[in-house]
Amino acid sequence: AGLVVLATHPAHAASIGAARPELIAYGVNDASTIQPLLAGTHALAVGPGLGQGEWGRGLWQAVLAAGKPLVVDADALNLLAAQPSSRSDWVLTPHPGEAARLLGVSVADIQSDRFAAARAIAQRYGGVCVLKGSGTLISHSEPSMWLCDRGNPGLATGGSGDVLTGVIVALLAQGLAPIEAARLGVWVHASAGDRVAASGERGILASDLLAPLRDAINSIVSHDD
């Protein structure tokens, strides 16, 4: 993505900017103060760190109203499960627990037939469903479904799914359709994980994926050229 703007609690903005100077971090008090940020975006990601309190619910509604291509993850999925809606231009990225809440079933139900679960989420909520886990599945309203044959257990670490959200929204911002952004994003993310795991799966951190992600996506571009 050419420019990444992060909307966060005002108390967090300074520390985020110090840790990651590449990000433009804005402190937003409520939904009204996020509006100028939304106006200049090509695509949005919402959910990680959002919470389900008044602040998070307000920002969630503002993001929905912006009408931009959207990746929905983490607490935004929980807010969606509480008040379901449907649209064609978003990518939902649930892990099995979030998928269970979206469908009102148990995690065991999700895992017993992941294909049916991914298809049901896409049909109920529209857009694209990326059902994370061993053998990540990508489904949308059409009958087709894709299974990722890359990735490894080392990716089951905190923050790895948030990195995937960032990859997909970056591809949306570059003009890819939701289904193409999801398919390419999942493959690149999993491929980066496999590159990291070449030296061992134990102890992988989400931040370890950043350099291999760059290598993986650039290898695709070089091949296409």
Secondary structure, 3 states (H helix, E strand, C coil): CCCCEEEECHHHHHHHHHHCCCCEEEECCCHHHHHHHHHCCCCEEECCCCCCCHHHHHHHHHHHHHCCCEEECHHHHHHHHHCCCCCCCEEECCCHHHHHHHHCCCHHHHHHCHHHHHHHHHHHHCCEEEECCCCCEEEECCCCEEECCCCCHHHCCCCHHHHHHHHHHHHHHCCCCHHHHHHHHHHHHHHHHHHHHCCCCCCCCHHHHHHHHHHHHHHHHHHHC
